Amino acid sequence: MSLVVRPISRAEHLAFVARRPSVSHLQVPSWGDVKPDWEAESLGWFEADGRLVGVGLALLRPLPGVKRYLAYLPEGPVIDWDAPDLERWLRPMLAHLKGRGAFSVKMGPPVVTRRWSPDAVKAAIADPGAHRLRDVPATSEEPRALALADRLRGMGWRQAEPGGEDGFAAGQPRYVCQVPYAGRSLEDIHGGLNQQWRRNVKKAEKAGVKVVRGGYEDLPVFYGLYTETAERDRFVPRPLPYFRRMWTALTEEDPDRMRLYLAHHDGEVLAAATMLIVGGHVWYSYGASTGRRREVQPNNAMQWRMMCDAHELGAHVYDFRGITDTLDESGHLLGLLRFKVGAGGEAVEYLGEWDFPLNRLLHKALDLYMARR
């Protein structure tokens, strides 16, 4: 029998998430409040006996001029991706979203396909013949993920190629860097830092860098550093109201869903970062720093404090989020990859984002619009 997909309350959604070991922060109800240009809906998957067996946060973006929507489930939905009868899970979702006026559905199955150890990434960077991480042999592979990709194609889903600059996708990152925590002591995690990282953490401590937790009132300080970082690293910054909305929405849902860290030295904040927490998964979300006094290593000090706090929270993974899969020395994001992998992080590839065109004409029009952008 098919599952039934219908809207659920935020309370039902959150209760289901609380029972799971890992759910993306993009799949909790409050994330819909962070995105005011999208209409958010919590969806539930129900068995015939009324049991709730899956949830998803669907974001609906209206197409200008018509009441038709792009439906997006970032890093979701939260369903049984190992189910042999996957069509039973996805068909009613598509039917519900089509009834809501969706012309296309985009989702990001939270399924890992490959992992590269820190040593494997280091060797790949040093190899002049290696240009992209995706072309380098992985340390481990997940055969079930490859089988899942074949099944999705067979159902009519289309895989979105990892696009964007230097391998960053236009949607959610396909390649991320994660430090595994499960079953590891803090001493073991510290031992996983490379020599440069350990030296920099010690240097920051000797120099008197102090890392403290901030609050809503400190967001303008964070934002000043963030805009400086955006100019230096050549990306378009989000506006300050976005971070204020993010803080308010997430912390109203759970007081410890979002944290802000500030690295001080001689009365000046040199670096700041946001951290997100859902169950045992902790993410480094947004980072910012000034170019001044970099010799005191505020970024290493701040990240190490965040990593320690994540361990204290009982996290099973510390997630550095997106990385480039470009290994060429000319890539300006390669330094960020080195920094994250130097903390003992594995490079992780997810299955990526998938599209299902419910109206092929409108879907193609959207593709052409996005390509022009």
N, C-alpha and C positions, 0 to 999 in steps of 0.2 A: 504493500500500500504506500502511496505517496505521503510524504510529510506535508503538514500544513504550515504555510508561512503567513504570519500576520503581525501587525504592530503590537508591541508590548510596552509596558510602562518602564520608566527609568529604573525604578526599584527592582523590577524583575530582571532587567538587563544587568544591573550592578550585582545582584545576588548571584547570577549565573557566572559572571566574571570572577567573583570572589572565590568560587569553587574550583577555578582553573589555576594550574601552576604558572601559566604564562599567557597573557593576552596583550596585544599591542596597545599602546596608549592612544592610538588612532581609532581604536574600537571600543572606547568607553563613552558613555552618553555625553559627558561634558565636552568631548572634542567637537561635537556639533555646535556648541555654543561659541567655540573659538572661531568658527567659520560662518559669519553672518550672511555671506553672499550665497550660502547653500542652505537648503531646507533639510533638516536632519530628521531621521526616523529610526527608532530602535525596532529591529525586526526579531521575531522569535520563530524557531523551528519546533513544531509540535508533533509528537507521535499521536496515533489514533486514540491512545488512552489519556491524552492531555498532558503528558510529560514534556517539559521544555528541554530540548536536547541540543539546541544551538542558538546563537544570537549573532546579530550583526548591526553595525552602525552604517546606515545608508545615507549618503549625502546626495542631495538632488540639486543640480545647477540648472536654472531655466535657460532655454535658448531664447535669445532676444527676439521679441515680437510674437512668439507663439508659446502656448502652454505645453511645451514639450521639454523634457529634462534629460540631462546626462546624469545617470545614477553611478555613484562611486562608493565602493566599500574598500577604503585604504587599509592594507595589511589585514584583510578579512575576506569573508566572514569567519566567525569562530564556530566552525563545524567540524565534523569528523572527516578529515581529508584522506584518511586511510580507508574509508568505507568503500566496499567493492561496488556498491550501487550508487555511485556519486551523482548520477543523473537524478536520482530520487531526491537529493538535497538541492540541486541547482535549478531543476525545472520549475518547482513552485516559487523559487525566488524570482526567476525571470518573469513568471506569469504575474506575480504581485507587482513588480516594478513596472511592467508594461501597463498594468491597470492604473498605475499612478501617473502614467504619461511619459514614461522613460522611452527614449528612442535608441539609447545605447547604454550598456552596463559595463563598467570597469571594476575589476576586483584585483586584489593582490594576495593570493594564497600565502599564509604564513608558513611556508614549507621550504626547508633548506635543501639545496641540491648538492653543493660542494663546500669543502672547507680546506683552507691552506694554513698550515702551522706558521708561526712567526719566522722560523728558520727557512721555510719554503718561500715565503714572501721575500725575505732578505736575499735569498739566492736568486730569485727571479729578478729583483731590482738590479742585482749585480751582473746579470747575464745580458750581454749586448744583443743577443739574438731574441730576447723576450720583449715584446712590445705591449702586450695586454695580458692581464691576469687570467682572463677567460681562456687564453690559449696555452697556459702553463699547467702541467699535470697537477691535479689536486692531491692533497694529503689523504683525503677521504671523500667518498662519493655516496650519495643516497639513491640506490636504484629505484626505490619507490617513487621518488620525485620525478625521475625520467618517465616512469610508467604513467604517473599522474598527468604529465604534460601530454603524452600521447592520447590519453583518455579525453582530456579537455579539447584537444584538436578534433577528435572524433565527434564531439558534441557540438562543434561549430564555434568554439572559442578561438580567438586569435591572440597569439602572444605579441605583446608590445616589445619591440627591440629596445635594449638599454640605450637610450639616446642622451641628449644633453651634452654639455661640455665635459670632456675627459671621462666619459662613462657614467656621469650622474644622470639618472633618468629624469624625465620631465615630471613624473609623479613621485612615488616613493622610491628610495634607493634600493637597487637590486643587490649591490655589493655593500656590505657593512663590515665593521671590525668589532669583535666581541672577545672579552676576557672571560673565560669560563671560571666560575666560582664554586660550583657544586662539589662538596666534599673536600674543599681546599682550605687550609689555614691562611691567615693573613701573612704569616711568614713565607708560606709557599708562594703566595701571590706576589709578595715583594721580591722573592727570588726569581720570579718570571720577568721582572723588569730588566731591560738590557743595561749594560754597564753605564752608558751615557745617562739613562734615566735615573739610575741609583745615585750617580754622581751629582746630577742636577737637583734631585730632591734634597740631598745632603747640603749642597751649596746654598739652596734657598733657606734652609733651616739655619745655617751659620750666618747668613746675611740678615736674618731677622724677619723674613717674610711671614706674615700671620694670615691665615685663611679663616674667615668667619662666615657664618650664614647670615644672609640678608633677608629682607622682606619686601612687600609691595612698594614701600617708600624708597627703596634703593634701586628700583627699576630704571629711573633716569640716569643714575651713575653707570649701571650696566649698559644702557643704551648709548651713552656717549662713547664708551669703548667699542661698542658693537659697530657704530657708524664709522669709526676710525678703522676698524678691522675690514669693513666692507670696502672702503676706499683702497686699502692696501692690497686686499686679496681679490679685488675686481668682481664683486658681486653686488646685486641690488638689495639694499637692506629693507627689511620689513619696517613699518612705522611703529612708533612707540605704543600707540593704542592697541596694536596687536598683542604685545607682550602684557599689557595691563589686562586686556580681556582674557588672555590665556591664564594668567595668574588667578584672576577672580573666578573664572569658570572651573578650573581644575581644583583649586583649594576649597571651593564651596562643596564640591563633590566629595573630596577627601582632603583634610587639612595637610596631609603629607604627600599629596599627589605630585606637587611641584616644589622644588627648592631652588634657592639662589645662593651662590657662593661668591665671595669677594676676596681677592688676595691683596692685602695691604703691605706697604713698605714705606717707612718714613713718612707716614701720614697721607700717602697717596694710594688710591686703588689702581693697581697695575693690570689686573685681569679679573674677569668675572665669567660665570657660567651658570646655566640652568640645568637642573637635573629632574627627571621624571621617573615616577615609581608606580608600577602596577604589579602587585603581588611580588614574585621573586625576580622580576625583570626590572633592571634599573638602566636608564638611558642618560648619557651625556647628550643634552639637547642642543643648546646654543652656547657658543663660546665667544669671548671677546677679550682683546688685550691691546695695550698701547705699545708703541715701538720704543718707548723710553725705558731705561734701566732693565733691559732684557737679560743682562748679565746675572741678575739675582734669581732668574729662573722662576718667575711667579706662576707660569702655566703648569710646570711640572708639580710645584707645590700644591696648587689648587686641585689638579686632577688626582694626585695621590690622596689628598684629604677626602675627595668625593669617593674614591675607590675604597678607602677605609670605612667610610660611613655606609657605603653599599654593603660591605661585608658584615658590618654590625647589624644591618637591617635583615640579614639572612638571605641576601640575594643569591640566585644561582647563576646570574650572568650580569656583567657590567658591559653595556653596549655603547660603543663610541659612535654608532650610527654610520652615515655614509662615507664611503671611501671611493677614490678613483680606481678604475681598473687599468688605467694607462701607466705603463712602467717607464716610459721615456724620460730621460733626465730633463728634457725641455718642458715637461708638463709642470705647471706652477703648483699643482695640487700634490705632487709627489712627496713634498716635505711633510704634508699632513698625514699621508699614508705611513711614512717612516715614524712619525711621532706616535701614532696610534698603535702600530705594530710593536714599537719599542716598549710599550707598556705591557707586553705579553699577550697582545690581542691576536686572535686568528682572523684571517680574511674569510668571510662567509658569503656565499652566493645564495640568494633566494630564487624561487621559481619565477619571480618577476610578475609584472602586471599583465592581465588578460582582458580582452574586450569581447563583448557579444553584441553585434549590431541587431537591434530589434527592428529598426527602420534603416535599411541600407542606404537610402538616398540621403537622409539627414546625417547618418554616421559618416558617410563619405564627405559631406559638406563640412562637418566638424574636423575631419582629418586635413582637409585642404586649408581650413582656417588656421589650425595649429601649425601646419607646415609653413604658412606665410609668416606667422609670429616668430 
